[in-house]
Amino acid sequence: MQVHSEKLNHPVMPGDEIACLSTGKHTSSTSSGNESNTTTMAMIQQSGIIKIGPGLFQTENNIIATKAGILRLVPPNRYFVDNNQHRYVPMVGDMVIGVVKDRVPVEQYSVDILAHQGLALLPFIGFDGATRRNRPDLGPGSLVYARVTLANKDLDIEITCESAPGMKKKDWSTGKSVFGELKGGYVVECSLGMARKLLDPNCYLLKLISEYVSFEVAVGLNGRVWINSENSNDSVLIANAIQNSEHLTQEQVVQMLTFLFKTKKKTK
């Protein structure tokens, strides 16, 4: 497996080769000299296994880009092309916010996750600690934070609210599990690019908002954001800040938040 590491965090175009599925020693290095990128690449070369995400396609001999954007790596070995597309294409492992539409046979919920392929299926017992007798009772309109477990163009999309392998599990009934029903709060939609920015642990916008108000947030890679704060007015202000900040500089974000929250400053 030969990955063209010099393309990482750089623009790629449709048709660009990202990796060559052949044996042999990989000799390229990043043009920026980024030591951490080089180390990560070396680990990938050694294992010979990579996972491809949105914007990439595997042929018989290589992996190529199918969209224009920036090539990104999610450690340890998942690549995708970062671009601001409007249509959500589910990938296994994606965290999404869904709206329950109905119950379907075989004890499942049909859930809208904004996927162009159609509705996703969520098992009745697809929650940490759930059993047939002890499980959430969801109705149409209920919100869930879930992760994609099956995404195939020829099959129904499948999601679950169970913790991923390696994550610490907490019973759904405690209300403290990572995935599950989202109660109360306020939901808005944003671009897929903005959703990825909000999921960054160092997201500047969310850190700045937290200086004004206390809130909870769940972000789906499908472009939905759930916000829960002490009162509905604050939730609306946070939603406005998220939707209006995408193309602003950090200085402009500061000015916007100062205006939106001019009567508030969280006491520490």
Beta strands, then each sheet from edge to edge (+ up, - down):
strand 1: 2-3
strand 2: 11-12
strand 3: 17-20
strand 4: 51-52
strand 5: 56-58
strand 6: 62-65
strand 7: 69-74
strand 8: 78-82
strand 9: 95-104
strand 10: 108-112
strand 11: 120-123
strand 12: 143-150
strand 13: 157-160
strand 14: 180-182
strand 15: 186-189
strand 16: 215-219
strand 17: 224-229
sheet 1: 1+ 3- 6+ 5-
sheet 2: 2+ 7- 8+ 4+
sheet 3: 14+ 12- 9+ 10- 11+ 13+
sheet 4: 15+ 17- 16+
end
